Amino acid sequence: MRHIMVLNSKGGCGKSTIATNLASYYADQGKRVTLVDYDPQASSLDWLDRRPEGRAAIMGLNGAKDGLTHLARNSEIVIEDAPARSHGAELTALVRRAETLIVPVMPSAIDMQASTRFLEELVSVGKVKRKKVKIAVIANRVRESTIIFEQLDEYLEDLNVPYIATFREAQNYIRAYIRGLGIFELPEYLAWPDWEQWDPLIEWLQSRRSRP
């Protein structure tokens, strides 16, 4: 059973977008997927409620209420959407449940400052220090021809954490979310630029580099 968690203490950085798209990708690959939503806002579960019949099945769990109590034993991929403002004992407990951590960072000075503090705390967590979990960062909702993206790109390159992928700010993510779909379930003519941006993350997740 593979546990992949999307987390950052900074709210609004796109954790639910990354989590739901990962869940739909693996479900479309024929995997038995469970999407666990620890955020009280339950954006990921809201997305799952919108999912049309006939699409690849994804099981949803309210992690904020029940944790992993009702996790099906036959789940192959568990995607976990962590809540914002996770620190201290709560952060340690969350990390204990995962083997791969994905940290999305938005292109703003506030997000970069917040992510610096969060990553400093994250790498001090015992499981991370013991290298029992792998971490990667991604640039999320970027406009590539902007100064702030250049600053974010340089910031992420300088981190002592793998910088895996860059996702553009695109209406396709909104189109997919409101229909309960993932970016990979949109028509190719519409979403192929986004598919290409996801390739490095998918490749990393499928490699041994993403596993402890």
Buried (B, 14 or more C-beta within 10 A) or exposed (E): EBBBBBBBBBEEBBBBBBBBBBBBBBBBEEBBBBBBBBBEBBBBBBBBEBBEEEBBEBBBBBBBEEBBEEBEEEBBBBBBBBBBEBEEEBBBEBBEBBBBBBBBBBBBEEBBEBBEEBBEBBEEBEBBEEEBBBBBBBBBBBEEEEEBBEBBBEBBEEBEBBBBBBBBBBEBBEBBBEBBBBBBBBEEEBBEEBBEBBEBBBEBBEEEEBEE
